[in-house]
Amino acid sequence: MADEFNVIEIRNLWVIINGRSILRDVNLEVEEGDFLGIIGPNGGGKTTLLKVLAGLIKPTYGEVKIGGKKLNYNSKYIGYVPQYSFFDYDFPITVEEVVLLGRIAHKKGRSFSVYDREKAYEMLQKVEMYDYRHRQIGELSGGERQRVLVARALALEPHILLLDEPTASADQRFAAGFYEILRDLNKEMTIILVSHDISAVSKYVNNIACLNQTLYFNEGKTISPEVIEKVYHCPVELIAHGVPHRVLPPHDGVVGD
């Protein structure tokens, strides 16, 4: 799908909603096969950026290219897993049926094909939820539902997977296994992960970007104290004590391992 190197190219992106600048002059290039983590404070525009890439929000200014072509809204190339998925947990829909919804863009005719169902089963196996396929979605835990939503996104057969705080409703045991699943998926597709779990991000991703309306990107996992201060608008020491040394290098006032 992509040209030789960049699967995503963002140039001078602005998003202004109700007169407020949510994203300011964002520029980013993501190589095909990358696993990019995006961190930043609440309200910094992380979810908005993912929604722009997913085609759910139209940029006010700027240009977004996917695979060298201008962003095509409702693109079949992009799977999106939102932080929260609002639905009636009492609604009688099974795990299998939820995942099949990811095949709608490919559906021909009124019924799902044998291939559609095989693809849904394959993706449920990838996220280790195949044995739950006949369960009602409302019976699952938050972490289990999140895996199902990932399977639904994967059923689209995307080239790019966007995840917004995918482990926010999961316990640590689940989160560790979930990130291992993402690591395996990254062998097949480009992944962009928004997370507050900086420890996990630093362990599993290839590159990290910081976003607070403006995006700061430096190839690799090291984020300078200066960038952290710009993004979080607070002294480095206040955040560094809870951040693994993989993310922040040693600096004055903080002793690294």
C-alpha positions in Angstrom: 0.0 0.0 0.0 2.7 2.5 1.0 5.4 4.1 -1.0 8.9 3.0 -0.2 9.1 4.4 3.3 6.3 6.4 4.8 2.9 4.9 5.3 1.6 8.1 7.0 2.6 11.7 6.3 1.1 14.6 8.1 1.9 18.2 7.1 1.0 21.4 8.9 -2.1 19.8 10.5 -4.5 22.1 12.4 -7.8 21.1 13.9 -9.9 23.9 15.3 -13.3 23.1 16.9 -15.7 25.7 18.2 -12.9 28.3 17.9 -10.4 26.3 20.0 -7.2 24.9 18.5 -7.1 21.2 19.4 -4.1 20.5 17.2 -1.5 23.1 16.1 0.8 22.7 13.1 1.3 19.0 13.6 3.9 17.3 11.4 4.7 13.6 11.5 6.0 10.8 9.3 5.4 7.2 10.2 7.3 4.5 8.4 5.6 1.3 7.3 5.9 -1.4 10.0 6.6 1.1 12.8 5.1 0.8 16.3 4.6 4.4 17.4 3.6 5.4 20.9 2.0 8.8 21.6 2.0 10.2 25.1 0.9 13.5 26.5 -1.5 15.2 29.0 -5.3 14.9 28.9 -6.8 17.3 26.5 -3.6 17.5 24.5 -5.2 16.3 21.3 -4.1 12.6 21.2 -7.6 11.2 20.5 -8.3 13.9 18.0 -5.2 13.0 16.1 -6.2 9.4 15.9 -9.7 10.4 14.8 -8.2 12.5 12.0 -6.2 9.5 10.8 -9.4 7.3 11.1 -11.3 9.7 9.0 -13.7 10.7 11.8 -12.6 14.3 12.1 -11.7 16.5 9.1 -8.7 18.7 9.4 -9.2 22.5 9.5 -5.9 23.0 7.7 -3.1 20.8 6.5 -2.6 17.6 4.7 -2.7 13.9 5.6 -1.5 11.2 3.3 -1.9 7.4 3.8 0.3 5.3 1.6 1.3 8.3 -0.4 -2.3 9.3 -1.2 -4.6 11.9 0.4 -6.6 10.5 3.3 -9.6 8.8 2.0 -12.3 8.9 4.7 -13.8 5.6 5.7 -10.6 4.0 4.4 -10.5 0.2 4.4 -6.8 0.5 5.2 -7.2 1.7 8.8 -8.5 -0.1 11.9 -9.4 2.1 14.8 -10.0 1.0 18.4 -11.5 3.9 20.5 -10.8 4.3 24.2 -14.4 3.9 25.0 -17.0 2.0 22.9 -20.5 3.0 24.0 -23.2 0.3 23.5 -25.9 -1.3 25.5 -24.3 -4.2 27.3 -27.8 -5.8 27.6 -28.2 -5.8 23.9 -28.2 -9.5 22.7 -25.2 -9.5 20.4 -22.5 -12.1 20.7 -18.7 -11.7 20.5 -18.7 -13.2 17.0 -21.3 -10.8 15.8 -19.4 -7.8 17.1 -16.3 -8.9 15.2 -18.3 -9.5 12.1 -19.2 -5.8 12.1 -15.6 -5.2 11.1 -16.4 -7.0 7.8 -19.2 -4.7 6.7 -16.9 -2.6 4.5 -16.1 -5.8 2.5 -19.6 -7.3 2.7 -21.3 -8.3 -0.5 -25.0 -9.0 -0.4 -27.2 -9.3 2.7 -25.3 -12.0 4.5 -21.7 -12.4 5.6 -19.8 -14.8 3.5 -17.9 -17.9 4.6 -14.7 -15.9 4.2 -16.1 -13.1 6.4 -16.7 -15.6 9.2 -13.4 -17.3 8.7 -11.7 -13.9 9.0 -13.6 -13.1 12.1 -12.6 -16.4 13.7 -9.0 -15.8 12.7 -8.9 -12.5 14.4 -10.6 -13.8 17.6 -7.8 -16.4 17.7 -5.2 -13.7 17.4 -6.5 -11.9 20.4 -7.1 -15.1 22.3 -10.9 -14.7 22.4 -12.1 -17.4 20.1 -13.4 -19.6 22.9 -15.7 -16.7 23.9 -17.2 -16.2 20.4 -20.7 -17.3 21.5 -20.8 -15.2 24.7 -22.8 -12.1 24.9 -20.6 -9.0 24.7 -22.1 -7.6 27.9 -21.0 -10.6 29.9 -17.3 -9.9 29.3 -14.9 -7.9 31.5 -13.6 -4.6 30.3 -10.3 -6.1 29.2 -12.0 -8.9 27.4 -14.3 -6.5 25.6 -11.2 -4.5 24.5 -9.7 -7.6 22.9 -12.9 -8.1 21.0 -12.9 -4.5 19.8 -9.3 -5.1 18.6 -10.5 -8.2 16.7 -13.3 -6.2 15.1 -10.7 -3.7 13.9 -8.5 -6.4 12.6 -11.4 -8.1 10.8 -11.2 -5.1 8.4 -7.8 -6.4 7.3 -6.1 -3.0 7.9 -2.6 -1.9 7.0 -2.6 0.5 10.0 -4.0 -0.1 13.5 -4.8 2.9 15.7 -5.4 2.2 19.4 -6.6 4.8 21.9 -5.8 3.8 25.5 -6.5 0.1 24.8 -5.7 -1.0 28.4 -7.4 1.7 30.3 -10.1 -0.6 31.6 -7.8 -3.6 32.2 -5.8 -4.9 35.1 -2.0 -5.2 34.9 -2.0 -8.9 34.2 -4.3 -8.4 31.2 -2.3 -5.4 30.0 1.0 -7.3 29.8 -0.5 -10.1 27.7 -2.3 -7.5 25.5 0.9 -5.7 24.7 2.5 -9.0 23.7 -0.4 -9.5 21.2 0.3 -6.0 19.8 4.0 -6.9 19.4 3.0 -9.9 17.3 0.5 -7.9 15.3 3.3 -5.3 14.5 5.0 -7.9 12.4 2.1 -7.6 10.0 1.0 -3.9 10.2 1.9 -0.4 11.4 0.6 0.4 14.8 0.0 3.8 16.5 -0.8 3.5 20.2 -2.0 6.3 22.5 -1.3 5.6 26.1 -0.7 7.0 29.6 1.1 3.8 30.5 4.6 5.2 29.7 6.3 2.1 31.2 4.6 -0.2 28.7 5.0 2.2 25.8 8.7 2.5 26.4 9.0 -1.3 26.5 7.0 -2.3 23.4 7.1 0.6 20.9 9.8 1.5 18.4 9.4 5.3 18.6 7.7 7.7 21.0 6.1 11.1 20.2 4.7 13.6 22.7 1.6 15.6 21.9 0.1 18.6 23.6 -1.6 20.4 20.7 1.8 20.5 19.1 3.7 17.3 18.4 7.3 16.6 19.4 8.9 13.6 17.7 12.4 12.3 18.1 13.2 8.9 16.6 13.7 6.3 19.2 12.4 5.9 22.8 14.4 8.7 24.5 12.5 11.9 25.3 14.6 14.8 26.5 13.7 16.7 29.7 13.1 19.8 27.7 10.4 18.1 25.6 8.7 16.7 28.7 8.6 20.2 30.2 7.2 21.6 27.0 4.5 18.9 26.7 3.4 18.7 30.4 4.1 22.3 31.4 5.7 21.3 34.7 9.1 20.8 36.1 10.8 17.7 34.9 11.3 16.3 38.5 7.6 16.2 39.0 7.0 13.6 36.3 10.4 11.9 36.0 10.1 10.1 39.4 7.3 7.9 37.9 8.9 7.4 34.5 11.2 4.5 33.7 14.8 5.3 32.7 14.1 3.9 29.3 12.1 7.0 28.5 14.0 9.7 30.3 17.8 9.8 30.4 19.5 10.8 33.7 19.5 14.5 34.3 20.1 17.0 37.2 18.1 16.0 40.2 17.1 12.5 39.0 19.3 9.5 39.3 19.0 7.0 36.5 19.6 3.2 36.8 
